[in-house]
Amino acid sequence: QRSLDSELHQRRRPSHTSHHRRHSHTSHLSRLTPLLNNPHHHNSLHTKNTTTTAKPKSRPLNCLTWSSSRIRLAILGCLTSSLVLSIRLYFAYKPTAYLIHSIVVFADMALIHLFTNCKWLSVSGEITTMLFAVLYTITKQTVFELMETTMIAVLCSFHMMGSRKRHREGEGRLLEDLTGLQVEVGEYLVLAQRDGLLSQ
């Protein structure tokens, strides 16, 4: 009698384990069903996973979406550029080429303050304009005008290279997240198909 009871007990244990395994895979599939059937849910899930690594950005051309810190930076930068332009024209506004050069530099710096949202570029650009304005006022040499525009262009080039690098790194992180999600879904599907929870 005891050997019969032990044999029946051993036969029941695998069925309990198989039932537990089926229940676990069923719970996993219930979580994945909205992901497989609804692409919008997939996009929202992927966006939720990547918002922790990617900082939300405002639209550069729509000032209504700017943050308060960006608005302060733009206002302060434009005021500084206006002050630098006023001071440099107060000390030297002739010849006409220098007047045009000063206005062009002011427009360049205003565009930098408004549309780059980059503190180091704004600060370094203003320091550059101040330095070369003082040098031109003292020496009256046209070479400093050329050096001023060249330095501003170099600073903008460095900013552009950094922006492209950050963009590529962000794309790489998104691709890694998407690949990991596809692998996870594939593993769940293989396990579920092996246990007979999905039809062929």
KAQUIJO-V946936 format. One record per helix or strand of 2 or more residues. SS is the DSSP state (alpha for helix, beta for strand). FROM is the first residue (numbers start at 1). TO is the last residue. If there is no record, write none. Layout:
[[SS & FROM & TO] [SS & FROM & TO]]
This chain:
[[alpha & 2 & 37] [alpha & 39 & 50] [alpha & 63 & 65] [alpha & 68 & 91] [alpha & 96 & 115] [alpha & 119 & 139] [alpha & 143 & 194]]
